Amino acid sequence: MALSRRGLTFVELLIAATMLSILFVGLSGHLRGGIEVWRRATHTVEALQRQRVALDQFEQDLVRAIPATVPRDPSLQPSFEADHLRWWTVVPAAAQQTGRVRLVSYACNQVNGVAGLWKVSQSVGEAREQMAAEPVRLLAGCEGLSIRYAYLPAEGEGPIEWQADWEFPDALPKLLEVSVRLSSGHEVKRTMMIPIGVLEPRPS
């Protein structure tokens, strides 16, 4: 006996279309959620990368710090404060800058209404002539820079003591704890070292 052939009825097509629609709606919701998670993860990774690059530059300038070798002009002397730094550093020969020894400063402030962690770099000649230097923003959204300096314990034993002021104006600090507070509420910390700096008890 021959089997009869028949197509799908309208009701069956309607049920199938409804089920496919429900399936696609569910999948699109998951897809949108996945894309949003990917965007957030990418944004977080990029932000962390920018923070790492900025602090790497900060640390490299500190590692290459040298004592001041210019006449005692307050504007040319190293300045290690609780919220900003200025010191002399050696720029690698490969860098395309005029003069290998440069006066650099770091601070979190606003330049032309833009908040950030800003670096200013000047050659010896530019610093002596007090020429204005163009600041470079290393990190966006910086709301505060906090620096603490390491001292040996006064009694000769115990942990290192961290203070917000540096009390050896004629010497460079050995260890610094740098904290960058961002507008996102996140805070980035790193301990940095100046090889030629001193680590002594705090003067009484």
C-alpha positions in Angstrom: 0.0 0.0 0.0 1.5 3.4 -0.9 2.1 5.8 1.8 0.5 9.2 1.4 2.6 12.3 1.5 1.5 15.5 3.1 3.2 18.8 4.0 3.2 20.6 7.3 0.0 22.1 8.3 -0.3 25.8 9.1 -0.6 25.1 12.8 2.6 23.0 12.8 4.4 25.8 10.9 3.2 28.3 13.4 4.3 26.2 16.4 7.7 25.7 14.8 8.1 29.4 14.1 7.2 30.2 17.7 9.7 27.8 19.1 12.4 29.1 16.8 11.6 32.7 17.9 11.8 31.8 21.5 15.1 30.0 20.9 16.6 33.0 19.0 15.4 35.5 21.7 17.1 33.4 24.4 20.3 33.1 22.4 20.4 36.8 21.6 20.1 37.6 25.3 23.1 35.3 26.1 25.0 36.8 23.1 24.4 40.3 24.3 25.5 39.3 27.8 28.6 37.6 26.5 29.5 40.7 24.4 29.1 43.0 27.4 31.3 40.7 29.6 33.9 40.8 26.8 33.8 44.6 26.6 34.2 44.9 30.4 37.1 42.5 30.5 38.8 44.2 27.6 38.3 47.6 29.2 39.7 46.3 32.5 42.7 44.7 30.8 43.5 47.9 28.9 43.2 50.1 32.1 45.5 47.8 34.0 48.0 47.9 31.1 48.0 51.7 31.0 48.6 51.7 34.8 51.5 49.3 34.5 53.1 51.3 31.7 52.8 54.6 33.6 54.3 53.1 36.8 57.0 51.4 34.8 58.0 54.7 33.4 57.9 56.3 36.9 60.1 53.5 38.3 62.6 53.6 35.4 63.2 57.3 36.0 63.7 56.7 39.7 66.1 53.8 39.1 68.3 56.1 37.0 68.2 59.0 39.5 71.4 60.8 40.1 72.4 63.5 42.7 72.0 67.1 41.6 75.1 68.5 39.9 74.0 72.1 39.3 74.4 75.2 41.4 72.1 75.3 44.4 69.0 76.9 42.9 65.8 75.7 44.6 64.1 75.2 41.3 66.8 72.8 40.2 67.1 70.7 43.3 65.5 67.4 43.9 62.2 67.7 45.8 60.7 64.7 47.5 57.3 65.6 48.9 54.2 63.7 50.0 52.3 64.4 46.8 54.9 65.2 44.1 58.5 64.5 43.1 61.3 66.2 41.2 64.7 64.8 40.6 67.6 64.4 38.1 67.7 61.3 36.0 69.7 59.8 33.2 67.9 59.2 29.9 69.2 56.2 27.9 71.1 57.2 24.8 68.5 55.5 22.5 65.8 57.9 23.6 65.3 60.8 21.1 65.7 63.7 23.5 68.1 66.5 23.7 70.5 65.9 26.6 71.0 62.7 28.5 70.6 64.2 32.0 67.2 65.6 32.6 65.2 67.1 35.4 61.9 65.2 35.7 58.9 65.8 37.9 55.7 63.7 38.6 52.4 64.9 40.0 48.7 64.3 39.8 46.9 67.4 38.8 44.9 69.1 36.1 46.5 70.5 33.0 44.2 72.5 30.7 41.3 71.0 32.7 42.4 67.4 32.1 43.2 65.3 35.3 46.0 62.8 35.2 49.4 61.7 36.3 51.7 64.2 34.5 55.4 64.0 33.8 57.5 67.1 33.0 61.0 66.5 31.6 63.7 69.2 30.9 67.3 69.1 29.8 69.9 70.8 32.0 69.9 73.8 29.7 66.1 74.1 29.7 66.0 73.8 33.5 68.7 76.4 34.0 67.0 78.9 31.7 63.7 78.0 33.4 62.1 77.3 30.1 58.5 76.0 30.1 58.3 72.3 29.3 55.3 70.5 27.9 53.8 68.1 30.4 53.1 64.5 29.2 50.1 62.7 30.6 51.1 59.2 31.6 47.8 58.1 33.2 44.3 59.5 32.9 41.9 60.1 35.8 44.5 60.5 38.5 43.0 62.2 41.5 45.9 62.0 43.9 49.5 60.9 44.2 50.8 59.9 47.6 54.4 59.0 48.4 55.9 57.5 51.5 59.6 57.2 52.3 61.3 54.3 54.1 63.5 54.8 57.2 65.3 52.3 59.3 63.9 51.7 62.8 65.2 54.2 65.3 66.2 51.4 67.7 68.1 49.5 65.1 65.7 46.6 65.1 62.2 46.1 63.7 60.4 46.7 60.5 61.1 49.6 58.1 59.2 52.8 59.0 57.2 54.6 56.3 56.7 58.3 56.5 55.1 60.9 54.3 58.1 63.3 54.5 61.7 63.0 53.4 64.1 64.5 55.9 67.5 64.2 54.1 67.5 67.1 51.6 71.0 66.4 50.5 70.4 62.7 49.7 68.0 60.6 47.6 65.7 58.2 49.3 66.3 54.5 48.9 62.8 53.1 49.0 59.5 54.9 48.0 56.0 53.6 48.2 54.0 55.3 45.4 50.2 55.3 45.5 48.1 56.6 42.6 44.4 57.2 43.4 42.2 57.1 40.3 38.8 58.6 39.6 37.3 55.1 39.4 38.0 54.7 43.1 40.8 52.2 42.4 44.2 52.8 44.0 47.5 51.5 42.5 50.5 51.0 44.7 54.1 50.1 44.0 57.3 50.1 46.0 60.1 51.6 44.0 63.9 51.9 44.7 66.6 54.4 43.9 69.9 52.3 43.9 72.1 55.2 45.0 69.6 56.4 47.7 70.1 56.2 51.4 68.2 54.1 54.0 68.9 55.6 57.4 66.9 56.1 60.7 64.7 59.2 60.7 66.5 62.2 62.3 65.3 62.8 65.8 
